[in-house]
């Protein structure tokens, strides 16, 4: 698989694999941790989640600027790994729950997330720059696209197992203290301590408390406080797994550091060694085209990254967490996207190769438009499934303590499958489009523009959380269907222009 690629590709992928393992360990549990630790509602947890995801991509642009200014790319990557590990450490240190000073400890958590985002910004884009320079060698130039696809696929291997590690640590800690997992209990415990349980929810809470505890429950408030403390401490220790993954990435990177090229040696030049100039009119057309694509992909990321937010809420609250007689947890659905990335990348590459051989391969802008349509279809599946299941409003399940209607987990599984296909049509190909269309002297800025568009889309994620708690569930998914459909139609409307600019 890697025979025709530079040797450094495997080392870079391994270094990134550990970082992705740590990152997805956190992303699998982040919003659930915020709700269990601080008793946040979906809107507030969603706001923190969206700001964090926004920060990751905006700070990736900042990390690139720092590396450009200092001309020390390898050192910037190393600093990113260390800073990320420190951020995870801030989250991994257990603190008592229920939280005495909510403002203080929520602030510490948010600072920890910001530290992780900054470290990720120093690491992410600059490591990809190293990979890109490997293919500047004429020997490997023709393999650039497949090399990035392999890199993208390989680093997701770590992400597949991350949610299992997080769930394993949390469940182990619960069992150590004589408890078992229940998705509804953290919210019920907070309501019990706040004295806001409805009669229906109180009955459910009493029943669940007796089921999850290995010893008799005589005082429900004492049980609620202890269960929350044990539950969230397990999450703290799960963040510790991310630290170990970061240290693994650090060791791999240090061992192979001297094998990697250095982007500071890259010179964008023509055959005579001078910087290639481009007509000002063409420069403007290319920049206009790129900004048009940036505006469109905002809505893809706004929809796609609901996988860690509203789709996770849906897994916890509306999904039957029983698969073939085996109990599963909401966090495990986060392993589906990286799993599908790993196993679908060769399939998508084969489809493109077959189309190319027949002279029918779609242009990159058309592939992006197709990807938007596929994403719309994924959320249409969720909307139809939720509508015909006649799921209650979120405010209704807050009164009852749990949804009386649960859908099959296959609804989410199939949705994740379709969304991953959309991702493979948009994410790597979008980066390829930017690198092809951006004028030579604006390559860095335009790559930053792609990251900025991703950041804006991620900042809008909280809108999904607001809708989730305010309108019928099927209508929430319909909003994403409409957003992706409009983006697809807009992309198709501009297709001839974009294809002309990209030639």
N, C-alpha and C positions, 0 to 999 in steps of 0.2 A: 504493500500500500504506500509506503514512504520511500520506495527504492529510487524514484526519479526526482526526489525532492532533497533540498539541502539538509545536511545532518542536524543543523541547529533547530530545525522545525520541531523535532520530537522533544528536545530539551525545553524549548519555549512553551510547547503545549503542556508538558508536565509541570512546569512552573506555574502556568496559568490554571492548570487542573486543580491544584491545591487551593489556589485563591478562590476558584469557583465553588469548590466544595464548602469552604468556609462561608462564602457569600450566600449560597443557597441554603445552608443550614440556618442562617439568620432569617432569610426571606421566607422560609417555610413557616416560621413561628412568630414573626415580628408583630403583625396586627393582633394575633391571638395573645401574645405576651402582653402587649399594651392594654388589652381589655382585661385580662386576668390580673395583671399587676396593679393597675390603677383604676379599674372599673370604668374605663372609657367607653362611650357609646361608639357605634360604627363611624359616625361622622368625624368625631375628634381623632379616633385612631387612623381613619382614612386621611385626614389632613396631614398628620405627622408622616404617614407612609408616603404620601404624594410629595411632600417637601423633601423628604430623604431621597426619593428617586430622582427628583429634579436636581438636587445637589450633586448626585453622583455624576450626571452627564455634564452639568455646567462646570463642575470642578475638573472633569476630564479635559475640557478646553483650557482651563487654567493650568493644569498639569503640563499640557503641551507647550503653553507659553513659557512656563518656568524652564522646561527642558531646552527650548529654543534659545532663551536668554542666557542660560548658564552654559550651554553646549555640553552639558553633562547628562546625557540620556540614561546611561547605565546607573549612575548614582541616584538619579531621580526615581528610577524604578525600584532600586534598593530601599530608598527612603519611604516609598509608598508602601512596600510590604511591612516595614517596621511600624509605620504609623497606623496601618490597618489593624495590626496585632494589638496595639495599644488601645484602639477604639473597642475592639472585641473584649479586651480585658475589663474595660469600664462597665460593659454590660454583663460580664461573667461573674463579677463579685456579688455574691448573694446579699440581699438586704431584706429586712423583715417585711412581710405582707400579712395583714393590711398595712398600707403605708401610712406612717404617722404624719409626715410632712410631704404631702403629695406634690406640692409645687417644687420643692427642693429636689426630690428624687426623680421627678419627671424631667426636670431641667438637666440633671446629670445624665439621664438616659438620652435625651436629645443631643447633648454635647457629645456623648459617645458615638451616636449615629453620624454626627457631623464630622468627627475625627475619622470614622470609617470611610465616609464619602470623600474626604480630602485625600486620604491614603489611596483610595481606589482611583481618584483622579490622577494622581502622580504615576500610578502603575499601569492602568488599563491601556490608554492610547499609546504610551511610549513603548510598551512591549510589542504592540501591534506594529509600531514603526520599525522595530527590529526585525520582525517577521517580513515586513514589506521589503526591507533592504536586502534580505537574503535572496529575493527574486530579482534584484537589479542586476545580478550576475547573468550574463547572456545564456549560460548553460541551463539556467532554470527559468528564464523569463517566460517561456511558453506555458509553464506550469503554475503561474501565479494564481489564477482563479481557483483551480482545483486545490492548490496549497492552502488558500484561505478557507476553503470549504472544509478541508480535512482538519485544519486548526480549530475552526468553529465547532466541528463535530466532536473532536477529541476532548476539548476542554469541558464539554458538557457531560462527559463520563463522570466527573466528580460531582456534578450537580444532581445526577440521578440518585446517588446514594446519600446525599446530604440530608434530605427529609427523614430518611430511615434512621440516621444517626440521632437527629434531634428528638424524634419520637421515642427511640430506644432509651435515651438518657432520661427523658421526662418520665416515661412509664416505669423505668427501673427505680427512680427515686420515689415515685408514688408507692410502688409495691414494697419498697424497703420500709415504708411507714404504715403499711397495712391498708393502703388504698388502691383502688383501680380507677381507670380513666373514664370520665363522662364529659362529653362536649358541652352539655347544658349547665353543668354544675358551677363553673366559675361565676357566671352572671347571676345565677340563683344565690350563690354565697354572698355576693356583694349586696344583692337586694335584701337578703336576710339581715345582714349587719346594718343596713340603712333603714330597715323597718318598712320597706316598700313592697313586700310580696303581696300579691292578690291572694284571695282564698284558694283559687285553683292552683296558682304557682306554689303556695305554701304546702298544699297536699302533695304536689309533685316533688318538691324539695325534700320533704320528710321521707317519702318513698325512696328517692335516689340516694339519700344519705345512708339509709339502712343497707342499700345494695352495694355501695362502693366501699364501705368500711368493714374491715374484718372483725371489729369489735363493736358492741352495742353503742348506739349514739343516745346519750342521755340529755345533752344540752346542744341544741341545734346551732346556737351562736358560737359556742366554743368549737364545734365541728367545722362551721363555715370558715372561721379564722384560721384554723389549723390546715384545712384542706387547701385554702388559697395559698398559705405559706409554703406548703410542701409542693403544690402544683407549680408555683412560680419559681421556686428554688430549682426545680428540675429544669425549667427553661434557662435559668442563669447558667447552670452547668452545661446545657446544650450549647450556649454561646462559647463556653470554654473549648468545645470541640473545634470551633472555628479558629481558635488561637493555634491549636495543634496543626490544623491544616495550613495556616499561614506560615508556621515555622517550617513545615515540609517544603512549601514553595520557596521559602527563603534559602534553605539548604540546596535545593536543586538549582536555583538561580545562581548562587555563589559558586557552586561547583562547575557550572557551565558558562559563567560570565565571560570568560576570555574567548569562548568559541563564538560568541555573538558578534555580528558587525556593529558598527557604531554609526547611527544616523547622522552624526555631525560631519561625516565624511562625504555625505551624499551631495552631489552638485547637479542641479537641474540645468542641463546645458545641451546645446545641439552638437553636431559633429565637430564644429570648430572650437568648442569649449566655451562658447559665450551663451548667455542666457537667451533662450528663444523669446522673440518678441511676437506679439499678436495684435492684429488690427483692433483699434479701440471699439469699433462697432461690433466686432465678433466677441470681444471681451464682455461688452454689455449684454449681448444676447445670451451668452453662456451664464452669466450671473443671474439674469432674469429667469432663465430656465431652472437653475438650481434653487432659487428662492421659491419658485412655483412648486417644485417637488417637496421642498422643506415644509411648505404650508400644508401640503396634502398628507405627508407622513405623520404630522402632528396628531391627526385623528386616528391613525393606526395605533400609535403608542398609547394614546388616551384609552383606546379600547383593549388592546392586547394585554397591557400590564394590569388589567383588572384581575388577572390570574392570581395575583398575590393579595388582592383586596376583596372586591365584592364576590368573586368566584370562590374565594376562601370562606367568606361569610356564608355563602350558599352551601358550601360543603359541610360547614359546622351546623347550620340551622335547618336546612331543608332537605338534606340528603340522608338516605338510609345508610348508615355507616356499618353495613354488614354485607360482605361480598362472599358468596358461596359458603355461607355459614361461618365466615371468619370476620371478627370485628376489625375494622380499620379506623383510622383517625383522619381528621380533616387535613392535617399537614401533609399526609402522604400523596395527596393529589398534586402537590408541587413537584413531585418527581416525574410526573407524566411528560411535561414539556421537554426537559432535557433528554428523557428516554426516547421520545419521538424524534428529537433533533438528531440523536446519534444514529437511529435506525432508518430515518427517512432521508437523511442527506444523500446517501448513495443512490437511493431511488430517484430523488429529484435530479441529481447529477446525470443519471442514466437517461431520464426523460429528456433533459436538455440536449444531451449528446445525440440521442436518437433523432430529435427534431433538427439538430444541426446537420446531421448526415443527410437528411432528406431536404435540406434547404428551407425548412419551415420553422426554425427556431424564432420565437418572438423577440422583439427588441427588448432591451432592459426596461424602458418606460412601460412597455406593454406588459411585461412580467410583473412590474409593480402594480399596475392597474388590476391584473388578474389576482394578485395577492390580496388587494383590497376587497375584491369581490368574494374571495374565499373567506376572508375574515368576517364579512357581512353574513355569509351563510352559516358560519360557526355560531354567531350570536342569534341568528334566526332559529337554529336548533334549540338554543336555550329558551328563547321567547315562546316558541310553540310548545315545548315540553312543560314550561312553567304555567302556560295558559291552560292547557288541557288537564294539568294536575290540579287546577283550581287551588293554588297555594294561597294561604291567608296572608294578609298584610303583615309587615314586620311588627307594627305596633300591637297587633293582635297576639302574636306569639310572645311578646313581652309580658302580656297579661296572663297568658296561659303557662308561661315558663318554658314551653317547647312547642314546636309546630306539630299539630295533629296529623299533618300530611307530610310524608317524606317521599322523595322521588328516588328512583333507582340510581346508583352511582354510575351506571353506564351513560347517563345523560352527560355528566361532567367529563367522563373519560372520552367520549366521542367528540365533545366540544374541544377539549385540549388537543386531540388529534388533528382536527381541521384547522385550529388556530396555529399549530406548529407548521403545517403546510404553508399557511399564509406567511408566517414568519420567514420561512426559507425562500419564499418568492420576493420578499421585501427587504429584510435586513442586510444580508450580504450583498445583494444586488444593488441596493441603494448606495452602499459604500463604494461599490464598483462604479456606479454611474457618476458619483461625485468625483472620484479620482480621474475618470475619463473626460468629463466635461469642464472641470475647473481649470481656468487659465493657469499656466505654469507658476506665475508669481503670486497667485492667490490660493494655491493648493491647501496650505495650512489653515487659512481663514475659512475656506469653504468646508473643509472637514470639520472645523469648529462649528460651522453653521448647521451641519447635519446633527452634531451632538446637541447643539442648542435647540433644534427642532424637537429632538427626542426629549430634551429636558422640559420643554413647554408642554408636550403631550403628557409627560409624567406629572407635571404640576397640576394638570387638569383631572388627575385620577380621582381626587376627592369628590368631584361632581358625581361620580358613580356611587360613592358612599352616601351622599345626600339623597340621591334618587332611590337607592336601595331601601332606605328607612322611611321614605316619604310617599312612594307611589307603588302600585301593584308590581310584583317582581317581574312579570312578563313585560311590563312597560319599560322597566329599567333596561332590559336586554334589547328592547326595540330601539331605544335611543342609540345604541352602538350599531345596530343594523343600519339605521338611517345615516349615521356619521360615516361609516365605511362605504355605504352605497353612494353617497354624494361624492366622496373622495374618488371612488372608482370612476364615476361618470365624468367628473372634472378632469381626471387624468386622461381618459379616453378622448375627451373634447380637445385636449392640448396635444394629443399623441403625435400628429404629423409634425407639429412645430418642434417638440422635444426630440423626435427621431432625427429631424434635420439638423438641429443644433449638435446632437451627439455624434454625427458623422465625422 
